[in-house]
Amino acid sequence: MSREEALRLNRRKLRRALLALALLIAVATAATLIMNQAGDLTVTEYSVGEGNVVIRVTQLSDTHFTSWSERVARLAKLVANTHPDVLVMTGDAVSNAEGLATLRKFLALVREGLPNTPIYAVPGNWERGLGLTNKEAKILNEYGGTMLINQYVTLRIKGVKVVIAGLDDMIYGHPEASMVKSLPGADAYILLAHEPQLALNAAKEGFKGLALAGHCHGGQVKILGYPLFLPQGCPRGMFEGMHKVGNTTVVISRGIGTVILPLRIGSEPEVVVVNLRVGG
């Protein structure tokens, strides 16, 4: 082999080595970002309405609890530190029966920081599909929480009359969106629904107020901002964020957990806080 041929060969080997190194760095960076997005916990705040009284609503969705972890403990502390007037959970709290024990421990920690805050929840497709809804409702009740399944409650927060209604899951349950027609008079209305489609259904039935949903995980894995897959119940273009539908403001949480793949890309987990402004 001539000296010139040897130099060309060495250059090709160097280019291949540099390319392999660049690919390795890219994969390592992507893996780090993916793991961070699945593990990081953020708070996203919205302001709705124009009144002088601010009702702070913290929404927790799609936690998909399984076994206990320090991340769950951090989540409980984060939720307590949002200092809500009411805490709501919009479905898919657990991914299996083991997650019920984690939910119980989580609620115990939350109650340490929020001893008197009202807690309301609705079931998601995972609770319904696994037949764990009643057990989850019992655990909620142990810590002063209430599962709302096509039901509503009326309470006063900062002197304001608030109605909080909850719909059953649309995939394995029997939601009754028409119930919004019979809600009593109030200063503010909050609707809890697992799937965003239920919020749209309620809006068509005449619901006027704030609707909170989850289910879509913000797409969980997005490429250039577009989800690779959206489950049933996630309307096109409505898988995260705040949307105005007639007289209804719909806020869709990206949630906390994951399903199928233990990763998130372009869809950071979040706790949502809505500052609902009511009154004159």
N, C-alpha and C positions, 0 to 999 in steps of 0.2 A: 504494500500500500504506500502510495506516494505521500509526501508531507502535506500536500494540498488536500488530498482525499481524507487524510487523518484529521485535518483541521475542520473540514466540512462535517465529518462524523461527530466530532466533539461538539460542534455548534448545535447539531441536531439533538444530541443527548442533553446539552445544556438547556435548549428550548423546551424539551420534554420535561426536564426536571423542574424548570421554572413554572411550566404550565401545571404540573402536578402539585407544586407547592401552592400556587394561586388557588387551585381547586380545593385543596385541603383547607386553606385559610377561609375560603368562601363557605365551605360546608361547616366548619367549626363556628364561624360567625353566625350563620343561619341557625345552627342548632342552639347556640346561646340565646339568640333572640327568641326562638320558639319556646325554649324552656322558661325564659323570663316572662313572656306573654302569658304562658299558662300559669305561672306562679305569682306574678305581681298582683297586688290589690290596689285599685284606684277608686276614688270617689268622683262621680260626675254629678254636678248640680244643675238644676233647671229652675227657672222662675216662671210661674204660671199665674195669670190674673193680674188685677191692678188695685186690689183693696189695700186697706191699711193694716189689717190683721194678717200676720204671716203664720201659717200652719206648716210646720216642717215634717215632711213625710219621707221616711227612709224606706226604700224598696230593696228587698233582697230576693234574687231570683236564681233559679237553676243552680243551686249549690251542689247538687249531685253528691251528697255526702256518702262516703263509704266508711273506711276505717278512720280513726282519729289521727290527726297530725297537728304539728305546730302551726301550720298554715290556717287550720280551722280556729285555733286559739287566737291567732292574729286577726282573723276575720271578726271574731266576736268582739275583740277590743276595738277594732275599727268601727264596727256598727255602733257600739256604745258611744264612741267619741263623736259621732255625728249629731248627738243630742236631739233626737227626733221627738215630736209630739205624738207621733204614732208610727209604729213599725209594721210594715206589710211584707208578706212573702207570697210571691206569685208563681208557686208551683215548682215541681221537680226538686224538692228539698233533698231527696235521697235517691240513690241508684240501686240499692239493694237492702235487704233486711238488716245487714250489719250497720247500715247508715242510720238506722233509728237510734241506736245507742249514741252515735256521734251527734245526732240532732239533739238528743236529751242533754248531753254534756255542753253542747254549744249554747242551748237556751239557758242553761244554768249560769254560764259565764256572762251571757248577755244581761240576764236579770241582776247580776252583781252591779253592773253599771247603769242599768235602766230598770230599777225596781218597780216603778209604777206606770211605765209606758204601755199603752194598749198595743196588743199584737193581734193582727188578723192575717189569715192565710187562705189560699185556695189550692186545690189539688192540681197537679200537672199530669201529663200522660204517663210518667214513670210510676208515680204513686198508684194511679188508677190501674195501669197495666200489670203491676206487681201485686195488686190487692192489698196495699199497705195504707190506704187512705184512712181507715178507721183507727189504726194503731198510731198513725202520725197525728191525727186529730186528738187522740187521748193524751199524747205527749205534750202537745201544744197546751191543752187544758191544764195539765199539771203545772205549767209555768204561766198561767193566766192568759193564755192565747186562745183564739177562737178560729176554727175552720168554717168558712162561709161557703156553702154549696147551694147556689141559687137562693141565697138569703141576704138580708141586710141588717145592719145595726144603726141606731141613731145615738150620737153622743155629743157632748159639748166640749169644745176645745177652745180655750181662751175666750169663753163667752159666745162662741160661734156654734150654731147647730150644724153638725156634719153628718151626712149619711154615707156609710161605707157599705157597698154591696159586693158580693162575690159570686162568680159564675163557675159552674162545674167545668171540668176539662171537656174539650170538644172531640177528642179522638176516642177515648174509652169511657167518657162520662155522658151525662145528659144535660147539657147547658140549656137554660131557659132565658134567652136574651130579652124576651118580651116582659120579663119581670120588672125591667126598668120603667115601664109605663105605670107601675103601681107604687113607685117609691113616694114616701111622704114629703111634704114641703120641707126645705132646708136652705141654709145659706151656702152650702157647698156639698158637692157630690163627688165621691171617689169610687171608681169601679175597679175591681181586681179581676183579672182574667189571665189564664196561662198563655193561651195563643193570641197573637194580635188580631187574628180574624174575628175572634169573639168581640173585641172592642169595636170593630167595624160593624158587626151585626147589631151590637147594642146602639151604636150611633144611628143606624137605620131605623131602629125602634124608637128613636127620639131621645136617647140619653144625652144630657147636657152636663158636662163637667170634665173631670180628670179621669182618664182610664190608664191603668198601669198593667203592662204585660211583659212577657219574657219569651221563653221557648226557643227562639231562633239562634241564641248564642252570638248574635251579631254576625252570623255566618260561620263563626269559629275558625274556618280556614278561608282566607280571601286572597285572591291574586289580583293585583292592581285595583283593589277596592271592591272586587266582585266575589261573592261567595261561590265556592265550588258546589255547594249543595245547601238547600233550604228545606226543612221538613214541612210536612203538611201543617197548615195553619199559619204560615208566614206569607202574607201577600207580597206580591212583587214590589220591591222598593220600600217595604216596611219591615225591616228586620232588626233595626236598632234606631235609637235616637227619638226625637220628638217630632210629632206630626199633627197637623190640624185637619180634622175630618168633620166638616160642618160645625156644630157647636161643641164638639168633643175634642179635647187635647189628649192625644195618645202618646205615652212615653213607653218605649220598648227597651228594656234592659238587656245588655249583652250577657248578663249573668256572671256566675263565678266559676262553675265547673266545666267539665268537658264530657263528651260521650263518644264512643267508638274509638277515636284517636285521642290519646292523652296530650294534646297540644292545641295551641291557638296560634294562628298567623294573621296579623292585621286585625285582631279582635281582642283587645285587652279585656280581662275580667274586670267587672265594675260593681260597686255599690252605688245605687242611684239615690240622690236626695232631691226632692221636689219642694221648693218653697212656694206653697199655694197661698196666694194673696186673696183675702176675702174681706168683704164688708166695705163700708164707706170711709 
